[in-house]
Structures are given as C-alpha cells and as structure tokens.
Amino acid sequence: MRDTGLVLRPATDSDAGTVRDIAWRSWATAYGPFVPEDDRRVFFDEFYGHEGHRRAVRSERSLFLVAEDRGAPVAFVLAAHARGRVHLHRLYADPGRWRHGAGQALWDALVAWSRRRGAERIEFEVATEGDSGPRFYRKQGCTPVRERVMPVGGTPVRVTVYEYRLTAPS
Ligand SMILES: CC(C)(COP(=O)(O)OP(=O)(O)OC[C@H]1O[C@@H](n2cnc3c(N)ncnc32)[C@H](O)[C@@H]1OP(=O)(O)O)[C@@H](O)C(=O)NCCC(=O)NCCS
C-alpha cells in the first residue's frame, strides 16, 4: 500500500451518504464532460438509495469496503460473487485523492477476496470515454471484452465490459 495512512474497513449503514458523495464527485470529474448533471442525478436517485445500501452492507456474497485516510473516507469498493464470477459493481475514489493508492488498495483486496471465494474471474463495466478508469484497469491487467451502450438518464453512454482472470485459461 503506497499511502501508509490508508485503512480498509467494511462499509456500515452510516456510510450511505459518504459513499454516495464519493461516487457523485468521482462521476462529476470522470463523466461530467459527457453525462449531464441531470442525467447523473436520475441515475444516483435510482441506484444510491439507503435501502440498497443497507442490503449491500448485509449481503453475505458481497464485498463492501471503505478506504479511509487518517479517519476520512476517500474511496470504496462494492462487488458481489455469483456462479464462479465476481461482479465489480463500484470502485470509486474521491477525485481530490486520485493517484494516492486507495484504488489500488481496494482492487488488491477485491482480488484477494475473490480468490479466497474460489471465483474464476472478476467482471465489470467502465465508461469507455472515461480516462482514469480505463487506465487504472489496464494497469491491473484487465482485458476489454466488448462494448455496449447503457442509458444514464437520457444519455446513452458507451461502456466497455472488462474481465480479470483469477485462474489461468485452460
Ligand atoms: C479508477 C479509480 C478508482 C482509481 O483510483 P485511485 O485511487 O486514483 O487509483 P490509484 O492511485 O491506486 O492508482 C493505481 C494505479 O492505476 C493507474 N492509474 C490510476 N489512475 C490513472 C490515470 N488517471 N492515468 C493513468 N494511470 C492511472 C496508475 O498506474 C496508478 O499507479 P501510479 O499512480 O503509481 O502510477 C479512480 O480514478 C476513479 O474513481 N475514477 C473514476 C471512476 C471510474 O472510472 N471508476 C471505475 C468504475 S467501476
């Protein structure tokens, strides 16, 4: 871990607002140039509600971690394991703290957790036009598999499906 002040801990119910804020700021910086604020708000109102957060915190098949730097939350990861695969739902760092190692620490924890659960691969989607996301995942050795279009509010957003193999292909 590059930043020695970083601590990873499980997310709790009271992290709902914090996690949403980190994701919101991350989206504004990464996707603001091609997803208008109104459309981002529609998406967040649908997918960042308190009830969904509480379910994710309690899910036995999910990994939900918050990275703190000297007590301040700076990034989080949410992923779920099903049928041999781990789906990475969210990995966001506060833009004020990008390139400080929190994303890497959470990714490493995700890979270790996925291996312990015996998963074969990690799968996820990243906005193709984003910059930090695609660069980060290429650094991790993830492979782009295909592209699709996902509506965010009224904006069609191109997303790339990636996979990261935890076992060598046979
Ligand atoms: C992707 C993201 C989570 C990375 O978080 P982070 O805390 O900045 O990542 P780290 O500091 O641990 O970076 C680890 C390595 O990834 C690579 N990397 C990360 N961001 C990069 C960028 N903008 N440009 C080039 N390389 C980058 C670097 O190799 C970096 O190591 P280095 O800084 O020592 O060179 C963060 O940029 C983010 O929230 N992006 C916007 C949203 C997004 O695309 N999230 C993924 C959707 S699931």
The ligand as a Tripos MOL2 file, in Angstrom:
@<TRIPOS>MOLECULE
LIG
   48    50     1     0     0
SMALL
NO_CHARGES

@<TRIPOS>ATOM
      1 C1        -10.2420    4.3710  -11.2320 C.3       1 LIG1
      2 C2        -10.0630    4.9370   -9.8130 C.3       1 LIG1
      3 C3        -10.9550    4.1490   -8.8310 C.3       1 LIG1
      4 C4         -8.5950    4.7950   -9.3990 C.3       1 LIG1
      5 O1         -8.4650    5.2400   -8.0420 O.3       1 LIG1
      6 P1         -7.0720    5.8500   -7.4970 P.3       1 LIG1
      7 O2         -7.1550    5.8500   -6.0110 O.co2     1 LIG1
      8 O3         -6.7850    7.1380   -8.1710 O.co2     1 LIG1
      9 O4         -6.0340    4.7430   -8.0180 O.3       1 LIG1
     10 P2         -4.5250    4.5340   -7.5580 P.3       1 LIG1
     11 O5         -3.9590    5.8200   -7.0480 O.co2     1 LIG1
     12 O6         -4.4780    3.3880   -6.6000 O.co2     1 LIG1
     13 O7         -3.8400    4.1380   -8.9430 O.3       1 LIG1
     14 C5         -3.1930    2.8920   -9.1390 C.3       1 LIG1
     15 C6         -2.5310    2.9010  -10.4830 C.3       1 LIG1
     16 O8         -3.5170    2.9390  -11.5370 O.3       1 LIG1
     17 C7         -3.0150    3.7360  -12.6250 C.3       1 LIG1
     18 N1         -3.8700    4.9280  -12.7760 N.ar      1 LIG1
     19 C8         -4.8760    5.3350  -11.9760 C.ar      1 LIG1
     20 N2         -5.4370    6.4670  -12.4420 N.ar      1 LIG1
     21 C9         -4.7450    6.7900  -13.5610 C.ar      1 LIG1
     22 C10        -4.8330    7.8610  -14.5020 C.ar      1 LIG1
     23 N3         -5.7400    8.8360  -14.3750 N.pl3     1 LIG1
     24 N4         -3.9650    7.8780  -15.5390 N.ar      1 LIG1
     25 C11        -3.0410    6.9260  -15.6780 C.ar      1 LIG1
     26 N5         -2.8870    5.8760  -14.8090 N.ar      1 LIG1
     27 C12        -3.7440    5.8150  -13.7830 C.ar      1 LIG1
     28 C13        -1.6150    4.1610  -12.2360 C.3       1 LIG1
     29 O9         -0.7200    3.1720  -12.7330 O.3       1 LIG1
     30 C14        -1.6760    4.1280  -10.7340 C.3       1 LIG1
     31 O10        -0.4160    3.9490  -10.1100 O.3       1 LIG1
     32 P3          0.6230    5.2130  -10.0110 P.3       1 LIG1
     33 O11        -0.1800    6.4040   -9.5500 O.co2     1 LIG1
     34 O12         1.6240    4.7250   -9.0090 O.co2     1 LIG1
     35 O13         1.1740    5.3750  -11.3870 O.co2     1 LIG1
     36 C15       -10.4320    6.4560   -9.7700 C.3       1 LIG1
     37 O14        -9.6310    7.1360  -10.7240 O.3       1 LIG1
     38 C16       -11.8760    6.7440  -10.0790 C.2       1 LIG1
     39 O15       -12.7020    6.7480   -9.1800 O.2       1 LIG1
     40 N6        -12.1590    7.0200  -11.3810 N.am      1 LIG1
     41 C17       -13.4370    7.4530  -11.8830 C.3       1 LIG1
     42 C18       -14.4670    6.4220  -11.8630 C.3       1 LIG1
     43 C19       -14.1320    5.1110  -12.5110 C.2       1 LIG1
     44 O16       -13.8340    5.0410  -13.6830 O.2       1 LIG1
     45 N7        -14.2510    4.0740  -11.6980 N.am      1 LIG1
     46 C20       -14.2780    2.7350  -12.1540 C.3       1 LIG1
     47 C21       -15.6820    2.3070  -12.3970 C.3       1 LIG1
     48 S1        -16.0100    0.7380  -11.6210 S.3       1 LIG1
@<TRIPOS>BOND
     1     1     2 1
     2     2     3 1
     3     2     4 1
     4     2    36 1
     5     4     5 1
     6     5     6 1
     7     6     7 2
     8     6     8 1
     9     6     9 1
    10     9    10 1
    11    10    11 2
    12    10    12 1
    13    10    13 1
    14    13    14 1
    15    14    15 1
    16    15    16 1
    17    15    30 1
    18    16    17 1
    19    17    18 1
    20    17    28 1
    21    18    19 ar
    22    18    27 ar
    23    19    20 ar
    24    20    21 ar
    25    21    22 ar
    26    21    27 ar
    27    22    23 1
    28    22    24 ar
    29    24    25 ar
    30    25    26 ar
    31    26    27 ar
    32    28    29 1
    33    28    30 1
    34    30    31 1
    35    31    32 1
    36    32    33 2
    37    32    34 1
    38    32    35 1
    39    36    37 1
    40    36    38 1
    41    38    39 2
    42    38    40 1
    43    40    41 1
    44    41    42 1
    45    42    43 1
    46    43    44 2
    47    43    45 1
    48    45    46 1
    49    46    47 1
    50    47    48 1
@<TRIPOS>SUBSTRUCTURE
     1 LIG1         1 GROUP 0 **** ****
